[in-house]
Amino acid sequence: MIEQVDISQVLFLDIETVSGTKDFSELNPALQNLWGLKAKQILRADEVPEEEEVAATYTDRAAIFAEFGKIVCISVGIVIRDEESKKLSVRLKSFADRDEKVLLEQFAGLLSQYYNNPRKHYMCGHNIKEFDIPYICRRMLVHQMPFPELLQLSGKKPWETNYLLDTMELWKFGDRKNFTSLKLLAAVLDFPTPKDDIDGSNVGRVFWQEDDLERIAVYCEKDVLATVQLLLRYKRMPLIEMEQVHHVSI
């Protein structure tokens, strides 16, 4: 199937998330109590953790849970094929905002306008089926937003969502045991990943303490580019050279 996918019809994406508030103390009391239960599960504690442990766990782990975190950046990439030379290039863009609803509306607008046909268009990301897409949908529901066509997933059978291309799932070949990182696949399949000064564990600090959305967007776009290269490897196509990469302003 992957050989039949027209890469110019694929929207590549990646998201960056942070805790819903800067500190645990800023959560409303109901969510504080519920996070205490979540922290107990995370720490595998027999008894309720101390307040300091609960707060520290919130800082470190809340971002990965859509109920306690929020999205601060969605980066997307599209592959452009020159009509004459047939040479490929990549265009990258980020929707980044301190107001989560604003960036979700912008992303939903992109899907509704340009990627609205599940029989023609695709969305692609690394671990997109278990993290990025569910997270986006849950946060859109929190904000009471309508879902674009490609995000209307409720009740659909797996074969009805073949337009979701998960580069981690494609590597599994039926294996259900392991998580394989994008960085590891880049090393194994020998394609470059741009070096950066932060990783996923630093995003919360960069957002809440340094207030540097642009830095987060740059990091997120690099993961999108790496995902493009990975799908090209899967399709046994030439990689994108850096001079073929173009960034669109936020």
TORTI-78267 format. One record per residue: x, y, z of N, C-alpha, C in turn. Coordinates in steps of 0.2 Angstrom, whole numbers. Atoms other than C-alpha are relative to their C-alpha. Example, Ala and Ser with C-alpha at 12.3 -4.5 7.8 and 13.67 -1.06 7.14 Angstrom:
// residues 2
    npx    npy    npz   capx   capy   capz    cpx    cpy    cpz
      4     -6      0     62    -22     39      4      6      0
     -4     -6     -1     68     -5     36     -4      5      3
This chain:
// residues 250
    npx    npy    npz   capx   capy   capz    cpx    cpy    cpz
      4     -6      0      0      0      0      4      6      0
     -4     -6     -1     14     12      5      2      3     -7
     -2     -2      6     20     12    -13     -5      4     -4
      5     -3      4      4     18    -20     -2      7      3
      2     -6     -2      3     33     -9      4      6     -3
     -3     -5      3      6     49    -18      2      5      5
     -3     -4     -6     18     59     -6     -2      7     -1
      2     -7      0     12     75    -13     -7      2      3
      7     -1     -3     -6     72     -5      1     -2      7
      0      1     -7      1     69     12      2      6      4
     -2     -5     -5      1     81     26      3     -3      6
     -4      3     -5     15     77     38     -1      5      6
      1     -4     -6     13     83     56      3     -2      6
     -3      1     -7     20     84     74     -3      5      4
      3     -5     -5     13     92     90      5      0      5
     -4     -1     -6     22     99    105     -5      2      6
      4     -1     -6     13     99    122      3      1      6
     -2     -2     -7     15    106    139     -5     -1      5
      5      0     -6      6    105    156     -5      5     -1
      5     -5      1    -10    114    156      1      7      4
     -1     -6     -3     -4    126    169      8      0      2
     -7      0     -2     14    132    174      2     -4      6
     -1      4     -6     13    124    191     -6     -3      2
      5      4     -3      3    111    200     -5      4      4
      4     -4     -4     -3    124    212     -6      4     -3
      4     -4      4    -12    134    198     -6     -4     -2
      6      4      2    -24    119    194     -6      1      5
      5     -1     -5    -41    120    201     -1     -6      4
      0      5     -5    -45    109    216     -2     -7     -2
      2      6      2    -54     96    207      5     -4     -4
     -6      3      4    -40     93    194      6     -2      4
     -6      2     -4    -27     93    208     -2     -6      3
      1      6     -3    -36     79    217      0     -6     -5
      0      6      6    -38     69    200      7     -1     -2
     -8      1      2    -19     72    196      3     -4      6
     -3      4     -5    -15     65    213     -1     -7     -1
      1      7      2    -23     49    208      4     -2     -6
     -4      2      6    -14     49    191      7      0      3
     -7      0     -2      2     53    200      2     -7      4
      0      7     -3     -1     37    211      1     -5     -5
     -1      5      5     -2     27    196      6      0     -4
     -6     -1      3     13     34    188      6     -2      4
     -6      2     -5     24     32    203     -1     -7      3
      1      7     -2     16     15    206      0     -1      8
     -1     -1     -7     14     20    224     -6     -4      3
      5      3     -4      4     10    237     -5      5      4
      3     -6     -3     -1     26    246      0      6     -4
      0     -6      3     -5     43    241      6      4      0
     -7     -3      0     11     52    236      0      6      4
      0     -7     -4     17     67    246     -1      6     -5
      2     -6      4     12     84    239      6      2     -4
     -5     -2      4     29     88    233      1     -5     -6
     -1      5      5     30     71    223     -6      1     -5
      5     -1      4     13     75    216      1      6     -5
     -1     -6      4     18     93    210      6     -2     -5
     -6      2      4     35     86    203     -2     -4     -6
      2      4      6     26     73    193     -4      4     -5
      4     -5      5     14     86    186      4      3     -5
     -4     -4      4     28     96    180      3     -4     -5
     -4      5      5     37     81    172     -5     -4     -5
      4      5      4     22     71    165     -7      3     -2
      7     -2      2      6     81    163     -1      1     -7
      1     -2      7     10     86    146     -2     -5     -5
      1      5      4      8     69    139     -8     -3      0
      7      1     -1    -10     68    145     -5      5     -2
      4     -5      3    -23     77    135     -5      4      5
      4     -2     -5    -34     79    151      3      5      4
     -4     -5     -4    -20     89    160      5      4     -4
     -4     -4      4    -10     96    146     -3      4     -5
      3     -4      5    -12    107    131      5      0     -6
     -4     -1      6     -5    109    113      3      7      0
     -3     -7      1      7    124    110      3      1     -7
     -3     -1      7     13    120     93     -3     -6     -4
      1      6      5      7    109     78      4      3     -6
     -4     -1      6     20    109     64     -2     -5     -6
      2      4      5     15    103     47      5      0     -6
     -5      0      6     25     99     31     -4     -3     -6
      2      3      6     20     96     13      5     -1     -5
     -5      1      5     30     89     -1     -3      2     -7
      2     -3      7     29     99    -18      4     -4     -5
     -4      3      5     33     90    -34      0      5     -6
      0     -5      6     39    102    -48     -3     -3     -6
      4      3      5     28     99    -63      5     -2     -6
     -5      1      6     43    100    -76      5     -4      2
     -6      4     -1     58     93    -67     -2     -6      4
      2      6     -5     48     81    -55      4      0      6
     -4      0     -6     60     86    -42     -4      2      6
      4     -1     -6     53     86    -24      3      6      5
     -2     -5     -5     54    100    -11     -5     -1      6
      4      0     -6     47    102      7     -2      7      2
      2     -6     -3     37    116     14     -2     -1      7
      2      1     -7     36    117     33     -3      7      3
      4     -5     -3     24    128     43     -2     -2      7
      2      2     -7     20    129     62     -6      5      2
      5     -3     -4      4    134     71      2      0      7
     -2      0     -6     10    140     87     -3      6      4
      3     -5     -3      1    150    100     -1     -1      7
      1      1     -7     -1    153    119     -7     -2      1
      7      2      0    -20    151    116     -1     -6     -4
      1      6      4    -23    133    111     -5      0     -5
      5      0      4    -39    136    104      1      4     -7
     -2     -3      6    -32    148     91      4     -4     -5
     -4      4      5    -19    136     84     -4     -6     -2
      4      5      2    -32    122     84     -5      2     -6
      5     -3      5    -44    133     74      4      1     -7
     -4     -1      6    -29    137     62      1     -7     -4
     -1      6      2    -25    119     60     -6     -3     -3
      6      2      3    -43    114     57     -2      3     -6
      2     -4      6    -45    127     44      4     -3     -6
     -4      3      5    -30    120     35     -3     -7     -3
      3      7      2    -38    102     35     -6      1     -4
      6     -1      3    -55    109     30      1      2     -7
      0     -3      7    -49    119     15      4     -5     -5
     -4      3      5    -35    108      8      1     -8      1
      0      8     -1    -36     90     16     -6     -2      3
      7      1     -3    -54     86     17     -3     -7     -4
      2      5      4    -55     70      6      4     -7      2
     -4      6     -2    -50     53     15      1     -5     -5
     -2      5      6    -50     44     -2      6      3     -4
     -5     -3      4    -37     56     -8      6      2      4
     -5     -3     -4    -28     64      6      3     -5      6
     -2      4     -6    -17     57     20      3      5      5
     -4     -4     -6    -10     63     37      5     -5      2
     -6      4     -2      7     56     42      4      3      6
     -4     -2     -5     17     57     58      3     -7      4
     -3      6     -4     27     46     70     -3     -1      7
      4      1     -6     16     38     83     -6      4      0
      6     -4      1      2     48     76     -6     -3      2
      7      4     -2    -12     35     80     -1      0      7
      1      0     -7     -8     34     98      1      6      4
     -1     -6     -3     -3     51    102     -2      7     -3
      1     -7      3     -4     66     90     -8      1     -1
      7     -1      2    -21     63     83     -5     -1      5
      4      0     -6    -30     57     99      0      7      4
     -2     -6     -4    -22     72    108     -4      6     -3
      3     -5      3    -28     84     95     -8      0      0
      7      1      0    -46     77     94     -3      2      7
      2     -1     -6    -47     77    113      0      8      2
      0     -7     -2    -42     95    115     -5      4     -4
      5     -4      4    -53    101    101     -7     -1      3
      7      1     -3    -68     93    110      0      4      7
      0     -4     -6    -62    102    126     -2      7     -2
      2     -7      2    -64    118    116     -6      0     -4
      7      1      3    -81    112    109      1      2     -8
     -1     -1      7    -74    113     91     -3     -5     -5
      2      5      4    -81    104     76      6     -3     -3
     -6      3      3    -70     91     68      0      0     -7
      0      1      8    -64     92     50      0     -7     -2
      1      6      3    -67     77     39      5     -5      2
     -6      5     -1    -50     68     42      0     -1      7
     -1      2     -7    -52     69     61     -7     -3      3
      6      3     -2    -70     62     61      1     -8      1
     -2      7     -1    -64     45     68     -4     -5      4
      4      4     -4    -77     39     80     -4     -5     -4
      4      6      3    -85     22     76      3     -2     -7
     -3      2      6    -73     20     61      4     -7      1
     -4      6      0    -65      3     57      7      2     -2
     -7     -2      1    -46      2     56      1      1     -8
     -1     -1      7    -48      0     37     -3      6     -3
      3     -6      2    -58     15     36      4      6      1
     -4     -6     -1    -44     26     42      7     -1     -3
     -7      1      4    -30     20     30      4      6     -2
     -3     -6      2    -27     38     27      5      3      5
     -5     -1     -6    -18     39     44      6     -4     -1
     -6      4      1      0     34     40      5      2      6
     -4     -1     -6     10     31     56      6     -4     -1
     -6      3      2     28     29     52      3     -5      6
     -2      5     -5     31     20     69     -4     -7     -1
      4      6      1     17      7     65      3     -3     -6
     -2      3      6     24      5     48      6     -4      1
     -7      4     -1     41     -1     55     -2     -6      4
      2      6     -4     32    -14     66     -1     -6     -4
      1      6      4     27    -26     53     -4     -5      4
      4      5     -4     15    -34     65      2      0      7
     -3      0     -7     26    -32     80     -4      5      4
      4     -4     -5     16    -25     95      4      2      6
     -3      0     -6     29    -25    108      4      7      1
     -5     -6     -1     41    -10    105     -2      6     -2
      0     -6      3     41      8    103      7      2     -3
     -6     -1      4     54     13     90      0      8     -1
     -1     -8      1     60     32     91      1      2     -7
     -2     -3      6     61     43     76      8      1     -1
     -7     -1      1     79     46     80      4     -7     -1
     -3      7      1     83     27     81     -1     -2     -8
      1      1      7     75     25     64      4      4     -5
     -4     -4      4     85     39     57      7     -3     -1
     -7      3      0    101     31     62      0     -7     -4
      0      7      3     96     13     56     -1      1     -7
      1      0      7     90     19     39      4      6     -3
     -6     -5      3    104     32     37     -3      6     -3
      2     -6      2     95     48     35      2      6      5
     -2     -5     -5    101     65     43     -6      2      4
      5     -3     -4     91     72     58      4      6      2
     -3     -6     -2     95     90     61      1      1      8
     -2      0     -7    104     93     78     -4      6      3
      4     -5     -3     94    104     90      3      1      7
     -3     -2     -7     98    112    107     -6     -3      6
      5      3     -5     82    104    115     -3     -6     -2
      3      6      2     72     88    115     -7      1      3
      7      0     -2     54     84    120     -1      1      7
      0     -1     -7     58     84    138      1      7      3
     -2     -7     -1     63    102    137     -6      5     -2
      5     -4      3     48    109    129     -4      4      5
      4     -3     -5     38    113    145      4      6      3
     -4     -5     -3     53    123    152      1      6     -5
     -1     -5      5     56    132    136     -7      5     -1
      6     -4      1     37    137    135     -1      4      7
      3     -3     -6     33    141    154      6      5      3
     -5     -4     -3     50    148    159      4      5     -5
     -4     -4      5     58    155    143     -5      4     -4
      5     -4      4     42    160    134      2      0     -7
     -3      0      6     50    155    118     -3     -5     -5
      4      4      4     37    148    106      4     -1     -7
     -4      1      7     48    151     90      5     -6      1
     -5      6     -1     61    139     97     -3     -7      0
      4      6      0     48    126    100     -2     -2     -7
      3      1      7     41    128     83      6     -3     -5
     -6      2      4     59    126     75      1     -7      2
     -1      7     -2     61    110     85     -5     -5     -3
      6      4      3     44    103     80      1     -1     -7
      0      0      7     47    107     62      6     -5     -2
     -5      5      2     63     97     62     -2     -7      1
      2      6     -1     54     82     68     -5     -2     -6
      4      1      6     41     84     54      5     -1     -6
     -5      1      6     56     85     41      3     -7      1
     -3      7     -1     63     69     49     -5     -5     -2
      5      5      2     46     60     46     -1      0     -7
      0      0      7     46     66     28      5     -5     -3
     -6      4      2     63     58     26     -1     -8      1
      2      7     -2     57     42     35     -5     -3     -5
      5      3      5     42     40     23      3     -1     -7
     -4      0      6     54     43      8      4     -7      0
     -4      6     -1     65     29     15     -5     -6     -1
      5      6      1     49     17     16     -2     -1     -7
      2      1      7     45     21     -2      6     -1     -4
     -6      1      4     63     19     -7      1      5     -5
     -1     -6      4     64     36    -14      6      4      2
     -6     -4     -2     78     49    -14     -2      5      6
      2     -5     -6     79     60      2      0      7     -3
      0     -7      2     76     78      2      6      3      3
     -6     -4     -2     91     89      2     -2      7      4
      2     -6     -4     92    104     14     -2      6     -4
      2     -5      5     91    116     -1     -7      0     -3
      6      1      2     75    109     -5     -6      1      6
      5     -1     -6     67    113     12     -1      8      1
      2     -7     -1     57    129     14     -4      1      6
      4     -2     -6     50    137     30     -5      6     -1
      5     -5      0     34    147     30     -1      3      7
      0     -3     -6     33    160     43     -6     -2      4
      6      1     -5     22    157     59     -5      5     -1
